[in-house]
Amino acid sequence: MEDATIIAFILAVISFLGVVFNWTVVIANRQITTSKHSFGILTANQALGDALYSTIFLFYVCPMIYLNTYRKNEILLNHSMYAGYWLLVCYDLFTQSHFLISCNRFCAVFYPVKYSSIFSVTNTYRLASVINITSLSLTFVDFYVGCSLNWYSELFLFNFPSTTFCQIVAFYADFCKYFVFILLVIIIDVATVFRVHQLRNRIQSSTTISDKKAAAQRAREMSFLKQTCVQGGIFTCELITYFILSPMIENAWILFFCTSFAWVSVHSLDGFVTLMFNQDMRKFVKNVIVRRGKYEDTSRTGNPTDRVSKTSNF
């Protein structure tokens, strides 16, 4: 019971941070006009998957652990396959969005002239719709054939049933698919970074206004690339710990940190990295905090004219 309490608390804290970070990215993206480009649209789509994932974990999985441990209430536990389905949908959406974002940066660096036509706003919305529908459909196939993702209380993790058929489905539809995606993401990101390094060596410093604007644009593009690479690195570490290291681990706590903790953390860190590297979103958050602070100061102090008016009325 003590282990369950600690695990529930850890997952609640991590998923709460994921809710805050990722819903902030989603809301900020809708408010910031400069985010209405292909990279911003794909980032918001990825953040939506992360936000839904963290929300499900915070408001379903964590209460499920508490009720099953202390109240001996198995209602949520008996329906954990539905939570597992939506968690897997969000994870699949998160993975495919990572791949598209890496392709977006690759195209921006290698084909800058054709970039605006390949990743136009219309095409980007179409691509986002395709990966959303694909995530729902492919995950539903697993659920329909009886290989749903269930919560195992003794291990504190979501896993597929231990039948031979479901293990085969999990290996090819889960591990192999995500392994291919992350391999492609690594290759694309490395090629993009190498190309950027080449282009940097060719660019000479200049003091003209046009060159300064171009330098500012390049700095903006570099922050997007850094965001993509850091998120891809975090995603890679999560796949390694979850699929490669966890089968070799017997200690329950190490297994928890390599599976459930890693699975929840990667979504929380995704939103955090976006906020850290995206200048427009950082400005948006600061402006909201400043406006909130000004509003609270005004509400506490009030308007001197209003106080004089209220006094004379009295």
NULOMAR-918076 format. One line per 2 residues: their letters; for each residue z, x, y of C-alpha. Coordinates in steps of 0.2 Angstrom, whole numbers, m for minus. Last residue first. Layout:
A	Z X Y ~ ...
This chain:
FN	8 m109 286 ~ m10 m111 293
ST	m7 m96 305 ~ 0 m85 290
KS	m15 m90 279 ~ m27 m85 292
VR	m18 m69 295 ~ m19 m65 277
DT	m37 m69 275 ~ m41 m58 290
PN	m32 m43 281 ~ m42 m46 265
GT	m33 m45 249 ~ m23 m30 243
RS	m22 m33 224 ~ m39 m43 223
TD	m47 m30 233 ~ m40 m15 223
EY	m46 m24 207 ~ m63 m27 214
KG	m65 m9 219 ~ m59 m3 202
RR	m72 m14 193 ~ m86 m8 205
VI	m81 10 201 ~ m80 6 182
VN	m97 m3 182 ~ m105 11 193
KV	m98 24 181 ~ m105 15 165
FK	m122 13 174 ~ m122 31 179
RM	m119 37 161 ~ m132 25 155
DQ	m145 33 167 ~ m140 50 162
NF	m143 48 143 ~ m135 62 134
ML	m117 57 133 ~ m120 38 132
TV	m132 41 117 ~ m121 53 109
FG	m107 40 109 ~ m118 27 102
DL	m123 37 87 ~ m105 44 85
SH	m99 26 81 ~ m113 23 68
VS	m110 40 60 ~ m91 37 59
VW	m93 21 49 ~ m102 29 34
AF	m92 46 36 ~ m76 36 34
ST	m82 26 20 ~ m90 40 10
CF	m85 58 12 ~ m68 54 21
FL	m64 42 7 ~ m68 54 m7
IW	m57 67 1 ~ m43 54 1
AN	m46 49 m17 ~ m47 67 m25
EI	m61 67 m38 ~ m76 74 m29
MP	m92 78 m37 ~ m100 61 m34
SL	m95 62 m15 ~ m104 78 m11
IF	m123 73 m13 ~ m124 55 m8
YT	m110 52 5 ~ m107 70 11
IL	m125 75 12 ~ m131 58 20
EC	m117 59 33 ~ m122 77 37
TF	m140 72 40 ~ m136 57 51
IG	m125 69 62 ~ m140 81 63
GQ	m152 67 67 ~ m141 61 81
VC	m140 78 88 ~ m158 81 87
TQ	m163 64 95 ~ m150 66 110
KL	m157 83 113 ~ m174 77 114
FS	m169 63 126 ~ m161 76 137
ME	m176 87 136 ~ m187 72 142
RA	m176 71 157 ~ m176 89 161
RQ	m195 88 159 ~ m196 74 172
AA	m185 84 184 ~ m196 99 181
AK	m212 89 185 ~ m204 82 201
KD	m200 100 206 ~ m218 105 202
SI	m224 91 213 ~ m213 96 227
TT	m218 115 227 ~ m205 128 223
SS	m213 136 207 ~ m206 143 192
QI	m218 148 178 ~ m221 137 163
RN	m228 146 148 ~ m212 150 140
RL	m206 132 141 ~ m221 126 132
QH	m217 137 117 ~ m199 131 116
VR	m205 113 118 ~ m216 116 103
FV	m202 123 92 ~ m191 109 97
TA	m204 96 92 ~ m208 105 75
VD	m189 105 71 ~ m187 87 76
II	m202 82 65 ~ m196 92 50
IV	m178 85 51 ~ m184 67 53
LL	m196 69 39 ~ m182 75 27
IF	m170 61 34 ~ m182 48 30
VF	m186 55 12 ~ m168 56 8
YK	m165 39 15 ~ m178 32 3
CF	m173 43 m12 ~ m154 38 m10
DA	m156 19 m7 ~ m171 11 m16
YF	m174 25 m29 ~ m156 29 m33
AV	m148 12 m30 ~ m162 3 m40
IQ	m158 15 m55 ~ m139 12 m53
CF	m142 m7 m52 ~ m152 m7 m68
TT	m139 4 m77 ~ m125 m7 m72
SP	m111 0 m61 ~ m113 m12 m47
FN	m117 m5 m30 ~ m104 3 m19
FL	m94 m1 m4 ~ m79 10 m2
FL	m60 10 m3 ~ m59 17 m21
ES	m47 5 m29 ~ m53 m9 m17
YW	m71 m8 m22 ~ m81 m17 m9
NL	m98 m24 m15 ~ m116 m19 m11
SC	m128 m31 m20 ~ m138 m27 m35
GV	m141 m44 m42 ~ m160 m45 m40
YF	m158 m56 m24 ~ m147 m43 m15
DV	m158 m29 m19 ~ m173 m39 m13
FT	m164 m45 3 ~ m161 m27 8
LS	m180 m24 8 ~ m183 m40 18
LS	m170 m38 31 ~ m174 m20 34
TI	m193 m23 34 ~ m191 m37 47
NI	m181 m26 59 ~ m193 m11 56
VS	m208 m22 60 ~ m200 m30 76
AL	m196 m13 82 ~ m214 m7 79
RY	m221 m22 89 ~ m209 m19 103
TN	m215 m2 104 ~ m233 m7 104
TV	m231 m18 118 ~ m221 m5 128
SF	m234 8 125 ~ m230 21 112
IS	m248 26 107 ~ m255 22 125
SY	m242 31 135 ~ m242 46 122
KV	m260 49 123 ~ m260 62 137
PY	m243 69 131 ~ m249 72 113
FV	m238 86 106 ~ m223 84 116
AC	m222 65 119 ~ m229 62 101
FR	m215 72 93 ~ m202 63 104
NC	m208 46 99 ~ m210 52 80
SI	m191 57 81 ~ m187 40 89
LF	m197 31 75 ~ m187 40 61
HS	m170 37 69 ~ m175 18 71
QT	m179 18 52 ~ m162 25 48
FL	m152 13 60 ~ m162 m2 53
DY	m158 3 36 ~ m140 5 40
CV	m139 m12 49 ~ m147 m21 34
LL	m135 m12 22 ~ m120 m18 33
WY	m128 m35 32 ~ m129 m35 13
GA	m112 m27 11 ~ m104 m41 22
YM	m112 m54 10 ~ m106 m44 m5
SH	m89 m44 1 ~ m87 m62 m3
NL	m74 m61 m16 ~ m65 m48 m5
LI	m64 m60 9 ~ m56 m74 m1
EN	m45 m61 m11 ~ m28 m65 m3
KR	m15 m54 m10 ~ m6 m56 7
YT	m2 m37 8 ~ m16 m28 0
NL	m31 m40 0 ~ m27 m47 17
YI	m26 m30 25 ~ m42 m23 17
MP	m51 m39 21 ~ m45 m38 39
CV	m53 m21 40 ~ m69 m26 32
YF	m72 m42 42 ~ m69 m40 60
LF	m70 m21 63 ~ m83 m17 49
IT	m94 m31 54 ~ m93 m26 72
SY	m97 m8 68 ~ m112 m13 59
LA	m118 m25 72 ~ m116 m11 86
DG	m125 2 75 ~ m140 m10 72
LA	m140 m14 91 ~ m139 4 95
QN	m155 7 85 ~ m164 m6 94
AT	m158 0 111 ~ m164 17 107
LI	m181 11 102 ~ m182 1 118
GF	m176 16 129 ~ m189 28 120
SH	m203 16 123 ~ m200 12 141
KS	m189 m1 150 ~ m174 10 151
TT	m178 14 170 ~ m174 m5 174
IQ	m156 m3 168 ~ m147 m19 164
RN	m154 m23 147 ~ m151 m5 142
AI	m134 m5 148 ~ m129 m20 137
VV	m136 m12 121 ~ m128 5 126
TW	m111 m3 130 ~ m112 m13 113
NF	m114 4 105 ~ m100 13 113
VV	m87 m1 112 ~ m91 m7 95
GL	m92 10 88 ~ m75 14 95
FS	m68 m1 87 ~ m76 4 70
IV	m67 21 71 ~ m50 14 76
AL	m52 0 63 ~ m57 12 49
IF	m42 23 52 ~ m30 9 53
AI	m37 1 37 ~ m36 18 28
IT	m18 21 34 ~ m13 4 28
AD	m22 5 12 ~ m13 22 8
EM	4 14 12 ~ 0 0 0
